Amino acid sequence: MQKTIEQFQAVFSRCKALFVNKNRDYGTSWRILRPASLTDQLFIKARRIRTIEEKGYQKVADSVESEFIGIVNYCIMSLIQLQLPPDAPIEMDGQEVQVLYDRYVRETLQLLESKNDDYGEVWRDMRSSSYTDLILVKLLRIKQIEDNEGRTLVSEGLDANYKDIINYAIFALIKIDEARQ
């Protein structure tokens, strides 16, 4: 499991570097997005990955890897949006955003460690296309929860679904890295 944690941290480091650089370029303009718009952005990225997997080719240069990185970062944005009050300012301090980013990385890593312990690293035996499908399932669940104004009867909330999506995307990115080696 130590190898998984090291790989997780290395992948998250790349995701965060892109997030930080985009934050320098654009500030926190993403804060204008309502939760449903962030969910739709995630859905677009996951559907593009699935389309490429099914067709076996792509016409737009953005790589599947960059889409998975985008999924990780949009999930972090969604988690940040969930915890901020509705009247919070759009523009946030870059350091404050990085602190929140790191908080959700730690929470997601803790979830991975717990689930990985229970499931025995079964994710390593899964097909990469299954990660895409599981991400899409989680996004459809999130959309339903959003349509129900956040209310669930017996299901996990939005934050748990976003963290699961992050972990599936991280697994896919680890597999992409391993295929390169």
C-alpha positions in Angstrom: 0.0 0.0 0.0 3.0 2.3 0.5 3.6 2.3 -3.2 0.0 3.4 -3.8 0.3 6.3 -1.4 3.5 7.4 -3.0 1.9 7.2 -6.5 -1.2 9.0 -5.2 0.9 11.9 -3.8 3.0 12.1 -7.0 -0.1 12.4 -9.2 -1.8 14.9 -6.8 1.4 16.9 -7.0 1.0 17.3 -10.8 -2.7 18.1 -10.4 -2.0 20.7 -7.8 0.8 22.3 -9.8 -1.6 22.8 -12.7 -4.3 24.1 -10.3 -1.9 26.6 -8.8 -0.7 27.8 -12.1 -4.2 28.3 -13.5 -5.1 30.1 -10.3 -2.2 32.5 -11.0 -3.5 33.0 -14.5 -7.3 33.3 -13.8 -7.7 33.8 -10.1 -10.7 32.0 -8.6 -13.0 32.9 -11.5 -14.3 29.3 -11.2 -16.0 30.5 -8.0 -18.8 32.1 -10.1 -19.9 28.6 -11.2 -22.9 27.1 -9.3 -22.5 23.6 -8.1 -24.6 22.2 -10.9 -22.3 23.9 -13.5 -19.2 22.3 -11.9 -21.0 19.0 -12.0 -21.7 19.5 -15.7 -18.1 20.4 -16.4 -17.0 17.2 -14.7 -19.7 15.3 -16.7 -18.3 16.8 -20.0 -14.8 15.6 -19.2 -15.9 12.1 -18.2 -18.1 11.7 -21.3 -15.2 12.8 -23.5 -12.9 10.2 -21.9 -15.6 7.5 -22.5 -16.1 8.6 -26.1 -12.4 8.4 -26.8 -12.2 4.9 -25.1 -15.1 3.7 -27.2 -13.9 5.1 -30.5 -10.3 4.4 -30.0 -9.2 7.8 -31.3 -9.6 11.5 -30.7 -9.7 14.6 -32.9 -9.0 17.2 -30.2 -5.4 17.3 -28.9 -6.2 17.5 -25.2 -5.1 14.1 -23.8 -7.2 11.7 -21.7 -4.6 12.2 -19.0 -5.3 16.0 -19.0 -9.0 15.3 -18.7 -8.5 13.1 -15.6 -6.3 15.8 -14.1 -9.2 18.2 -14.9 -11.6 15.9 -13.2 -9.5 15.9 -10.0 -9.2 19.6 -10.0 -12.9 20.3 -10.7 -13.8 17.9 -7.9 -11.5 19.9 -5.5 -13.2 23.1 -6.7 -16.6 21.5 -6.1 -15.6 20.5 -2.5 -14.4 24.0 -1.9 -17.6 25.5 -3.2 -19.6 23.2 -1.0 -18.0 24.4 2.2 -18.1 28.1 1.4 -21.2 30.2 2.3 -23.2 31.5 -0.6 -22.2 35.0 0.0 -18.4 34.3 0.0 -16.5 36.6 -2.3 -15.7 35.2 -5.8 -12.0 36.2 -5.6 -10.1 34.3 -3.0 -6.5 34.6 -1.8 -4.2 32.1 -3.6 -2.8 30.9 -0.4 -6.2 30.3 1.1 -7.2 28.3 -1.9 -4.1 26.2 -1.7 -4.8 25.5 2.0 -8.3 24.3 1.1 -6.9 22.2 -1.8 -4.4 20.5 0.5 -7.2 19.8 3.0 -9.2 17.9 0.5 -6.2 16.1 -0.8 -5.6 14.9 2.8 -9.2 13.9 3.3 -9.3 12.0 0.0 -6.0 10.2 0.8 -7.5 9.1 4.1 -10.5 7.8 2.3 -8.3 6.0 -0.2 -6.2 4.4 2.6 -9.3 3.1 4.4 -11.0 1.8 1.3 -7.7 0.4 -0.1 -7.2 -1.5 3.2 -10.7 -3.0 3.0 -10.6 -3.8 -0.7 -7.0 -5.0 -0.9 -5.9 -2.8 -3.8 -8.4 -4.3 -6.1 -8.3 -1.2 -8.2 -5.0 -2.4 -9.6 -6.9 -5.3 -11.3 -9.6 -3.2 -12.7 -9.8 -2.0 -16.3 -9.2 1.8 -16.8 -12.5 2.0 -18.6 -14.2 1.0 -15.4 -12.9 4.0 -13.7 -14.5 6.2 -16.3 -17.8 4.3 -15.9 -17.7 4.6 -12.1 -17.0 8.4 -12.4 -20.0 8.7 -14.7 -22.2 6.8 -12.2 -21.0 9.1 -9.4 -21.7 12.2 -11.5 -25.3 11.0 -12.3 -25.8 10.4 -8.6 -24.5 13.9 -7.8 -26.8 15.4 -10.4 -29.7 13.6 -8.8 -28.7 14.8 -5.3 -28.4 18.3 -6.7 -31.9 18.0 -8.3 -33.2 16.9 -4.9 -31.7 20.0 -3.3 -29.0 18.0 -1.5 -31.4 15.7 0.3 -30.8 12.0 0.4 -32.6 9.3 2.3 -29.9 6.7 2.8 -27.1 7.7 0.4 -23.8 9.4 0.8 -23.7 13.1 0.3 -22.1 15.2 -2.4 -18.7 15.4 -0.7 -18.3 11.6 -0.5 -19.1 11.2 -4.2 -16.6 13.9 -5.2 -13.9 12.2 -3.2 -14.7 8.8 -4.8 -14.4 10.5 -8.2 -11.1 11.9 -7.3 -9.8 8.5 -6.2 -11.0 6.9 -9.5 -9.3 9.6 -11.5 -6.1 9.2 -9.5 -6.2 5.4 -10.1 -6.6 6.1 -13.9 -3.7 8.5 -13.8 -1.5 6.1 -11.9 -2.3 3.4 -14.5 -1.4 5.9 -17.3 1.9 6.6 -15.6 2.6 2.9 -15.2 1.8 2.2 -18.8 4.5 4.8 -19.8 7.2 3.0 -17.8 
